[in-house]
């Protein structure tokens, strides 16, 4: 099977520390993502992506591959239904660089199976999630990441 990669770069008027915290602190991620990223953030530790609702559904799982606060985080990423199959996981790298009074955040999601539902979902999901992160850090309010396009 062929693999594909998705890269998204955005610039945020914030600090590397605040961007890193927004990714790793559940109470902040909930505000722009509608999910919490839950881990103790140590290399090799499990990571869960938990829907921030009453059911607290674990939707994605993986492990922390690399962590260098506040500049880099690498995690594996897979559907919770495939938690026992590490080979089915892809990888996400968050690279955070101070950039003339702001931050350049590069999210690289690689090791994706080309044409898969996950690869297609990633291409739609990351832009809105990262736009919401930018909005939250710059204005104090995220956007609706669950919004759907209006019919023409």
C-alpha positions as CSV (number, residue, x, y, z in Angstrom):
1,X,0.0,0.0,0.0
2,X,1.2,3.5,-0.8
3,X,1.6,6.1,1.9
4,X,0.8,9.8,1.8
5,X,1.6,12.8,3.9
6,X,-0.3,16.0,4.8
7,X,1.5,19.2,5.8
8,X,-0.2,22.3,7.2
9,X,1.6,25.5,8.1
10,X,0.1,28.4,10.0
11,X,1.3,31.5,11.7
12,X,-0.1,32.4,15.1
13,X,0.4,35.6,17.1
14,X,1.4,33.8,20.2
15,X,4.4,32.3,21.9
16,X,5.9,28.8,21.4
17,X,5.0,28.0,25.1
18,X,1.3,28.9,24.6
19,X,1.0,26.9,21.3
20,X,2.6,23.9,22.9
21,X,0.3,24.1,25.9
22,X,-2.7,24.4,23.7
23,X,-1.8,21.1,22.0
24,X,-1.0,19.2,25.2
25,X,-3.3,20.6,27.9
26,X,-6.7,18.9,27.7
27,X,-8.6,21.9,29.1
28,X,-7.2,24.2,26.3
29,X,-7.6,21.6,23.5
30,X,-11.2,21.2,24.4
31,X,-11.8,24.9,23.7
32,X,-10.6,24.9,20.1
33,X,-10.9,21.2,19.1
34,X,-13.9,19.8,21.0
35,X,-11.6,17.0,22.1
36,X,-9.0,16.6,24.8
37,X,-5.5,15.3,24.2
38,X,-4.8,13.2,27.3
39,X,-1.3,11.8,28.2
40,X,1.4,12.3,30.7
41,X,3.5,13.5,27.7
42,X,6.5,11.3,28.3
43,X,8.2,9.4,25.5
44,X,6.6,6.0,25.0
45,X,3.5,7.0,27.0
46,X,0.0,6.4,25.6
47,X,-2.0,9.3,24.2
48,X,-5.8,9.5,23.8
49,X,-8.0,11.9,21.8
50,X,-11.2,12.1,23.9
51,X,-14.4,13.7,22.8
52,X,-15.2,16.5,25.2
53,X,-18.8,15.5,25.8
54,X,-20.8,13.5,28.4
55,X,-19.9,10.2,26.8
56,X,-16.1,11.1,26.9
57,X,-15.6,8.8,23.9
58,X,-12.0,7.9,23.1
59,X,-11.8,8.4,19.3
60,X,-8.1,8.2,18.6
61,X,-5.1,6.6,20.3
62,X,-1.4,6.5,20.0
63,X,1.8,7.1,21.9
64,X,4.2,9.9,22.5
65,X,7.2,9.3,20.2
66,X,9.2,12.5,20.9
67,X,8.7,15.6,23.0
68,X,10.8,18.7,23.3
69,X,8.7,21.5,24.9
70,X,7.9,24.0,23.6
71,X,9.2,23.3,20.1
72,X,8.4,19.7,19.0
73,X,5.9,17.0,19.7
74,X,5.6,13.7,17.7
75,X,2.8,11.2,18.4
76,X,1.4,8.2,16.6
77,X,-2.3,8.4,15.6
78,X,-4.9,5.7,15.0
79,X,-8.5,4.9,15.4
80,X,-9.4,3.6,18.9
81,X,-11.1,0.6,17.2
82,X,-7.6,-0.4,16.0
83,X,-5.8,0.2,19.3
84,X,-4.3,-3.2,19.3
85,X,-2.8,-2.8,15.8
86,X,0.2,-0.3,16.0
87,X,0.9,-1.0,12.3
88,X,-2.4,0.8,11.4
89,X,-1.2,4.1,13.0
90,X,0.1,7.2,11.3
91,X,2.3,9.8,12.8
92,X,1.8,13.5,13.6
93,X,4.7,16.0,14.2
94,X,4.1,19.4,15.6
95,X,7.0,21.8,15.0
96,X,6.8,25.1,16.7
97,X,9.2,27.9,15.7
98,X,9.4,31.4,17.0
99,X,9.1,33.7,14.0
100,X,9.4,37.5,14.3
101,X,7.0,38.0,17.1
102,X,4.8,35.1,16.3
103,X,4.9,31.3,15.9
104,X,5.2,29.2,12.8
105,X,3.3,25.9,13.5
106,X,4.0,23.1,11.1
107,X,1.8,20.0,11.4
108,X,3.1,17.0,9.4
109,X,0.8,14.0,9.4
110,X,2.6,11.2,7.6
111,X,2.6,7.4,7.3
112,X,-1.1,7.7,6.1
113,X,-2.5,5.0,3.8
114,X,-3.1,6.8,0.5
115,X,-6.8,7.0,-0.3
116,X,-8.0,5.8,3.1
117,X,-10.8,7.3,5.1
118,X,-8.2,8.5,7.6
119,X,-6.2,10.3,4.9
120,X,-9.3,11.9,3.5
121,X,-10.5,13.0,7.0
122,X,-7.1,14.4,7.9
123,X,-7.1,16.7,4.8
124,X,-10.4,18.2,5.9
125,X,-9.9,18.1,9.6
126,X,-6.4,19.7,10.2
127,X,-7.2,23.0,8.4
128,X,-10.3,23.7,10.6
129,X,-8.7,22.5,13.8
130,X,-5.6,24.6,13.3
131,X,-7.7,27.6,12.3
132,X,-9.6,27.2,15.5
133,X,-6.4,26.9,17.5
134,X,-5.1,30.2,15.8
135,X,-8.4,31.9,16.6
136,X,-8.4,30.8,20.2
137,X,-4.8,32.0,20.9
138,X,-5.3,35.3,19.0
139,X,-8.8,36.2,20.1
140,X,-9.7,34.0,23.1
141,X,-12.3,32.1,21.2
142,X,-12.1,29.1,18.9
143,X,-14.3,28.4,16.0
144,X,-16.9,25.6,15.5
145,X,-14.8,22.6,14.3
146,X,-17.9,20.6,13.8
147,X,-19.5,23.1,11.3
148,X,-20.6,21.7,7.9
149,X,-20.6,23.5,4.6
150,X,-23.9,25.0,3.6
151,X,-25.7,23.6,0.6
152,X,-25.5,25.9,-2.5
